[in-house]
Structure formats: structure tokens, C-alpha cells
């Protein structure tokens, strides 16, 4: 009887583990693979370099966060995320530039995409002008968001 109880326990444990591993995937997606939870949003990542092409001083953390407070937060007050990092890209002259950088992530409902798009483009241009940048990278993706 003790052997049978051990086998039963082992089978039940294995089934439980399989359900635990498979359940989040089944729960989180529909049959066609689209997420079930959350509302349709757009996720925009902006990529900001800090080195100035003219050789001037690099943009500091304080300057960047001041820019975010002044130019981004008023139009995206619901929240945002900033990641500091290191990046590289090829400039207009073909030189590979390596620099300290920031990734700014914005999430906004699909219904507000038109207005948000215009404001994001204004943010990009404002940073380029304020800090003498050749460009600010932009990546857009659809997401489902639940808070």
C-alpha cells in the first residue's frame, strides 16, 4: 500500500506541475495567440543619446530628467519608464558612435494614438534641438496592458 500511495502521489505531482506550467500560457492567450488580458495600447520606446556631435559636454542625468519633467510628463502624466544604458549607432557620416543613452518607454491607449504620435514627434524634435542631437530613435509596438 505504501508503494501505491507513493506512485499516486508522484502521478498527481507530475500532473499538477504540468498544469501549473501550462495554465499561465493557456490563461493568458486566446486560440489565435493574442493576449486575453488588458486593453489595447501602443508601447513607444524613445532612444536618446547623450554625446553631442559638436564635441560639447554630454547630456547629464540631471539635464535629461529635467527634459523629461518639462517636455514629456505634461503630455504623459499617467506614467513612463526611463532606463539608462549604453548604446551605439551609425551617424550620418558613417561613424559608429558609442555613448551613454536613455530609453524612455511610454504606454498609451490605441484610441489616443493620433494625439500621442504628434506629441511624441514634438518630444523628439525638442530633444534634438535642445541637445544638438542628429536624431532620437523611436520604436512602436502594439501591446495589451492591464494595471
C-alpha positions in Angstrom: 0.0 0.0 0.0 2.8 2.3 0.7 4.3 1.8 -2.8 0.9 2.6 -4.4 0.5 5.7 -2.3 3.9 6.9 -3.5 3.1 6.2 -7.1 -0.3 8.0 -6.8 1.5 11.0 -5.2 4.1 11.0 -7.9 1.5 11.0 -10.7 -0.6 13.7 -9.0 2.6 15.8 -8.5 3.5 15.4 -12.2 0.0 16.3 -13.3 0.0 19.3 -11.0 3.3 20.5 -12.3 2.2 20.2 -15.9 -1.0 22.2 -15.2 1.0 24.8 -13.3 3.4 25.2 -16.2 0.7 25.1 -19.0 -2.0 27.1 -17.2 -0.5 30.6 -17.4 0.0 30.2 -21.2 -3.5 28.9 -21.7 -4.9 31.6 -19.4 -3.0 34.5 -21.0 -3.8 33.8 -24.7 -6.7 33.1 -26.9 -6.6 30.3 -29.5 -5.1 32.6 -32.2 -2.3 33.6 -29.8 -3.5 37.1 -28.9 -3.3 38.1 -25.3 -6.6 37.9 -23.4 -5.9 40.3 -20.6 -5.6 44.1 -20.8 -6.7 46.8 -23.1 -5.1 47.6 -26.5 -2.3 50.0 -26.1 0.7 51.3 -28.1 4.1 51.0 -26.5 6.6 53.6 -27.8 10.3 53.5 -26.8 12.4 56.5 -27.5 16.2 56.2 -27.6 18.1 59.2 -26.5 21.9 59.6 -27.0 23.9 61.8 -24.7 27.1 62.7 -26.7 26.9 65.9 -28.6 28.1 65.8 -32.2 29.8 69.2 -31.8 32.0 67.8 -29.1 30.3 69.7 -26.3 29.7 68.2 -22.9 27.5 65.1 -22.7 23.9 65.4 -21.5 23.9 64.8 -17.8 21.3 62.8 -15.8 20.0 66.0 -14.3 19.6 67.6 -17.7 17.9 64.5 -19.1 15.5 64.2 -16.2 14.8 68.0 -16.4 13.9 67.4 -20.1 11.5 64.6 -19.1 9.9 66.7 -16.4 9.4 69.6 -18.8 8.7 68.0 -22.2 7.3 64.5 -21.5 5.5 64.4 -18.2 2.9 67.1 -19.0 1.6 65.1 -22.0 2.1 61.6 -20.5 1.2 62.2 -16.8 -0.1 58.6 -16.3 3.4 57.2 -16.2 6.5 56.4 -18.0 9.7 54.4 -17.6 13.3 55.5 -18.1 16.2 53.1 -18.5 19.8 54.2 -18.5 22.1 52.3 -20.7 24.9 52.2 -23.2 24.2 52.2 -26.9 25.7 52.6 -30.3 24.6 53.7 -33.8 26.0 54.7 -37.1 25.8 58.5 -37.6 25.1 60.4 -40.9 28.9 60.4 -41.6 29.1 56.6 -41.2 30.9 56.7 -37.9 29.8 54.2 -35.3 29.1 56.2 -32.1 29.2 54.6 -28.7 27.6 56.5 -25.9 25.6 56.6 -22.7 22.0 56.6 -23.5 18.4 56.5 -22.2 15.4 54.5 -23.2 12.1 56.2 -22.4 9.0 53.9 -22.6 5.5 55.3 -23.0 2.3 53.3 -22.9 -0.9 54.9 -24.2 -4.3 53.6 -25.3 -4.8 52.9 -29.0 -7.7 55.4 -29.0 -5.2 58.2 -28.2 -2.6 57.1 -30.7 -3.1 60.1 -33.1 -2.7 62.8 -30.4 0.1 60.8 -28.8 2.0 60.4 -32.0 2.1 64.1 -32.7 3.3 64.8 -29.2 6.0 62.2 -29.4 7.3 63.7 -32.6 7.4 67.1 -30.8 9.4 65.5 -27.9 11.9 64.0 -30.4 12.5 67.3 -32.1 12.7 69.2 -28.8 15.5 66.9 -27.6 17.4 67.1 -30.9 17.3 70.9 -30.7 18.0 71.2 -27.0 21.0 68.9 -27.0 22.3 69.1 -30.6 21.4 65.5 -31.5 21.2 64.2 -35.0 18.2 62.1 -34.1 16.2 60.3 -31.4 15.3 56.7 -32.2 11.7 55.6 -32.0 10.2 52.1 -31.8 6.4 51.5 -31.7 4.7 48.2 -30.9 1.2 47.1 -30.0 0.6 45.8 -26.5 -2.2 44.7 -24.2 -1.9 46.5 -20.9 -3.6 45.9 -17.6 -2.9 48.0 -14.5 
